Amino acid sequence: MTPQEMKQRTKNYALRIIKLVESLPRGRTADTIGGQLLRCSTSVASNYRAACRAKSRPDFIAKMGIVEEECDESLFWMEMLIDSGLVKPNRLSDLMKEGDEILSIIVSSIKTAKQK
């Protein structure tokens, strides 16, 4: 996958989560979890773009580490939506699968960059 394709993939991931968050029921818990999910999922896309413009390999690895953390956090908040009963598991299964795949790609990229 090219960096350009990954930029688009992470952006699409963020856009899908924006739609999910907008569809959540209004209430203190949903608003809080939704806000957290919105912040970290959009951060996946924005920080991946920043990593693509890294000035050095250590800078790339550091920025990709942020992408890894934010992607993992977005998965956590989706789990919380399910575990709290706010969203049915089947509604998030594809989105969580995409998050897992993105996370795997990011981890693999970090490992490759560290080996060079």
N, C-alpha and C positions, 0 to 999 in steps of 0.2 A: 504494500500500500504506500502510495507516495505521500509526502507531507501535505500536499494540497488536498488529496482525498481524505486524509485524516482530519485536516482542518474542517472540511465540510461535514465529516461524520460527527465530530464533537459538537459542531454547531447545530446539526440536526438533533442530536441528543438533547442539547439545551432547549431547543425549541419545543421538542416533545414534552419536556418537563414543564416548561412554561404553560403549555396547554393543560397539563395535568393539574398544576397548582391552581390555575384559574377555575378549574372545575370542582375543586374541593369544597365541601360544605363550609359555610362561614361559622367560625367559633374560635375560641381562644386556642385550643389545642391544634386544630387544623391550620389556623393562621400562623402559629409559631413553627410547627413542623414544616409547613409549606414554605415559609420564608427561609428557613434553614436550607431546605432542599433546593429552592430557587437559587440561593447564593452559591452553594457549592457546585451545583450542576452547571451553571453558567460560567463559573470559574474554571471548570474543566476545559471548556472551549477557549476562553480568553487566555489562560495560562499555557495552553498548548501552542497557541499562536505566538506567545512570547518566547516559548522554548525554541520555536522555529527560527527566531531571530537572535538566538544566543550568540554571545561574542566569543565563546570558547567552549571546549568540551566540559570543563567543570561547571560553567554557567548553564549549559544545556542540561547536565545531570541534575543540578539543583532545581532548575525550573520544571523539569519532568517529575522530580520528586513531589513538587507542589501539585502537579496534575494528578499524580498517583493518590496523594492524600485526599484531594477534593473528590475524585471519582469514588474512592472507597467510602467517603463520608456521604456522598449522595446515595449510595447503596444502603447505608445505615438508615438514613431518613426514610427511604422507601420501605425498608423493613418495619420501621416504627409506624408508618401509615397503615401497614397491614396488621401488625401486632396490636395496634390500638383500636382496630375495627373500623377505621375511617375509610379504608379502601379495600375492596376484595382482592385477594391474591391474583386471580386470573387477569385482573385489569392492569396489574403491574408486571406480569411475568415477562412480556416481550421487552419492556423498558429495562427491567433488571438484567435480562440476558444481554442486552446491548451494553449496559454499564459494566457487566462482567467481562465482556469481550474487549471493550475499550481499555479497561484496567489491565487485562492480560497483555495487550499490545504495548501499553505504556511501560509495564514492568519489564517486558522483553527488550524494549528499546533502551531502557536504563541499563540493563545488564550488558547489552551489546556495547553501549557507549563506555561503560566502565572497563570492558575487556580490551578496548583499543588503546 
